[in-house]
Amino acid sequence: MGERDKYPQSRSIGEWLQDLKEFQTDYVWLGENYPDIFEAIREGMQRPHSALDAIEGLNLIFQYAMTRSEYKELQPLLYEGLLHAQFLDDHEAQTQIWTRLGHNHLLLGLLREAKSAFESAFYHDTARNSADNLLLTYIGRIKTDALQYRIDENIVWKSFDLAGKVHTPNLLPTLYSTLAMAYLFTGETMQALGYGQTAYCGWWKLRNEVEMANTAFILAETYRKAGLTRHAAHMVERADQHIQKTDYSHKSALFAYQKGLDNLQAADYEQAESWLRMSLA
């Protein structure tokens, strides 16, 4: 019997919260229970007395939901949560929602809207807000700047100051994988490699195969840009090993894409075309 079979499907989001806090970094557990949790959050948003529980649940599943590419499905819930937080004049909840809206906008390719959302999150930040919320906002700012090929070192150092104060286990490897991607975009490959390796170790400690695969892909691209093609190929194979332990079939497209790049760089054009066509398919 799977984990999901242990729970009645009619559980409210309030009844899910304790389990969510315990298993928020366990992507296997989340995968088995996600449809029921998502429905509980959706129903919770419809009732003012359970809206804050729904917002908390949304915060707890958000990073996992991003790996499922469910950006459009999450957007209406985020806006509903924001309306509740504004009505209740809850600045902490507004910070949380604006931050996650920013990350959601980034993944939808809405850079200007993302930047505005992160600015709103900073506006609503108060002394009551946890370091976890603020660090996630800084991570969003780093991502936004990186997509414009720049890094605000002041934001990076503020992130490091907060890193020792956070309680959510996955925030530190998230920060380091974000920095790896940011420095990769700005062409500072040695820094990207250092942060990428640190992120990979962090996800390894959490036994998170999905995020280890994502970080391995970042490292592969970084090694490739540094001219270390053999290392890049090794990281692509390692990413595939992690993917095989998950149910994320769409990640296979990333693997095929990276294999195609390796063949392209090795001037094996026929094999490169085969992998890249597979990725498109």
N, C-alpha and C positions, 0 to 999 in steps of 0.2 A: 504493500500500500504506500503510495507516494505521500509526501508532506501535505499536498493540497487536499488529499482525501481525509485528513485529520480534522479539517475545519468545516463547519457548516457554511454554505454559500451565502447565507443571509446575515452574516456578521456585520455589525455596523463598523464604521471607521474607528470609532472610539474603542471597540473591542479588538481591532487589529493593531492598535498603536504599540502595545508592549512588545508584541512579536516583531513588528517592524523595526523598533529600536534595537532589538537583539540581532536581527538578521539583515540589517540594511546593507551590509557588504557581501552577503551570501547570494550571488546571482543565480545559483541553482534554485534555492528556496524561493527567491523573488520570481523567477521564471515560472515555477509551478503555481504560485498563488497570485500572480500579477493581475489576471483578468478579474478575479473576485475583489482584490484590493482596489483596483481602478474603479470598479462599479460602486464600491462602498464610498470611495472619495466623491464620485459624481453625485451619489445620493446625499451624502453629507453636505455638499455645497448647496443643496436645495433647501436646507433647513437652517435658519439663523443660529439655533442653539447648538448645532454640531459643526458650524462653519470653521471654527478655529481648529477642531480636531481634523477636519478635512484638509485644512491648510498645512497642518503639521504632517499629516500622512503624505501629502503631495511633496513636501520638502524631503521626506525620507526616501521616497521612491524615485526622485527626480533624476539622479545621476544614472541609475539603472535604466530608467525609461529612455534616456538619451541614447543608450547603446542599442535600443530597439528601434531607433529612428522614428519615434512616435511624436515628432515635433508638432504636427498639425492637430493630433488628438489631444495634446496637453494644453494647447493655447487657450481654448475656451474655459477650461478649468482654472487656468492661471488668472484670466480676467475676472472670472466669478469670485475667486479668492481675493483678488485685489479690491473688488467692490465691497465685500464683507469687511475687510481690514480697514478700508477707508470709513465705512459706516460706524465701525466700532472705535475709530480713532486709535487703532493699535499700530504704533509706529514700527514695532519690531516685525510684526506680520507683514507690513507694507514693504519693509526692507527685504524680507525673505522673498516675497512675490516679485518685486521689481528686479531683484537679482536673477531669479530664475527666468523671468521674462526676457531679460537681457541675453542669457545663455541660449534660450529658445530662439530668439530673433537671430542670433549669430548663426545657428545651424540652419535657419531658413534663408540665410544670405541677406538679412536685413540689417546691414551694418549701422546705418544712421539711427534706426529704431533701437538697436542694441545699446549704442552709446548713450542715447537718451534715457533708456531704462536704468542703466548703471548709475547715471548721474542722479536719477530720482532715488535710487537705493541709498546713495550717499547722503542725499538731502534728508531722508527719513531716519538715518542712523542716529541712535541715541546711546547714552552710557549703559542703558539696560540691554542693548544688543550684545549677543555673545560674540566672541572672537571668531567662531565658526561662520556666522553670517557675514561678518565683515571680510574675512579671508576669501570667501566665495565671491564677494563683490570685487575684490582686488584681482582675483583670478580672471574674472570677466573682463576687467579693464586691460589686463595683460593680453588676453586673446584679441580684444578689439584693436589695440595698438599694433599687435603683431600682424594682423590682416592688412594694416597700412604700412607694414615694413618698418616699424619703429618700436622701441622699448623705452618706457619711462622707468629709469633706474630707481627713482624715488619710490614708485609703486612697488617695485621688486623688493626693496629693502624694508618697506612697511609690511610686506607680506611675510618676510622672514621674521620680523618682530612678532607678528601674530602667530607664527607657526608653532611656537612652543606653548601656546595657550589654548589650542583647539582640542576638542573632545571627540569629534567625528573621525573615525579611523581612516577613512578614505581621502580626507582632505589633503594630507601631506603628499601622498603620491600624485594626487590630482594637480597640486601646485607644481611639483617637479616635472610632470609630463607636459604641463602647459608651458613652463619655462623652456623645456627642450624644444617644443614646437616653435615657440617665439624666437629663440636664438637660431633655430634652423632657418626660419623665414628671413632673418636679418643677415644670414651668412656667417654667423659666428659659430662655426661647427664644433670647435673644441668645447665651448661652454654647453652647446646643445648635447654633446655626447655625455658630458659629466652629469647634467641634470637628467638625461634620459636613462642612464644607468642607475642613478639614484631612484628614479621613479619605478623602474623595472624591479629593483630589489624591494621597494615598498609594496608593490602589488603582489610580489612573490610571497612576502610575509602574510599577506591577507588571502593567499591562495585564490586570487581572482584571475582566472584564465582569460576572460574577455579583455580585461584591461592590460594584462601582460602581452596579449597579442597586439593590441593597439599600440602599446609602447614599443614593442619590437618592430612594428612597421615604421614608427618615427625614427628609431635607431638605424634601421636599414637605409632609410632615405638620407640620414645624416652621414653614415659611413660612405654612402655612394658619393655624396657631394664632397667628402673629404678625400676621395680617390681610393678608398679602401674597399675595393669591390668584393674581395673574398669575405671580409667581415659583413658586408651588406647581405651577401647571399646566405651567410650563416644565420643572420637575424631573420631573414624571410622564412627560412626553414623552421626556425624556432617558433615564429608566429604561427606557422601552419600546425605545429605540434600542439600549441595551445588551442587553436581553433577546433581541432579534432575532438577536444574534450568538452566542447560546448554545442549548443543547438543553433548557433548563429551562422546559418548557411550563407547569408549575404556577405559575411567576412571572407568567404572563399573568393569573392570577386576582387577583394583587396590583395589577396595572396596571388591570384593570377596576374593582376596588374603589376605587382612588384616583381614577379618572375619574368614578366615580359620586359620590364626595364633592365633587369640583370642581363637578359639575352641581348637586348638592344645595345647595351654598353659593351658587350662582348662581340658585337658585330655579327651575331647569329640571328640574322633578320628573319629567316623562315620560322625559327622557333619562337622568336619574339612576337611575330604576327599571330601565331597560333595561341599563345598565352593571352595576348591583348584582345583577340576576338572572343576568347573564352570569358574574359573579364566583362566585356560588353554584354555578352549573353546573360 
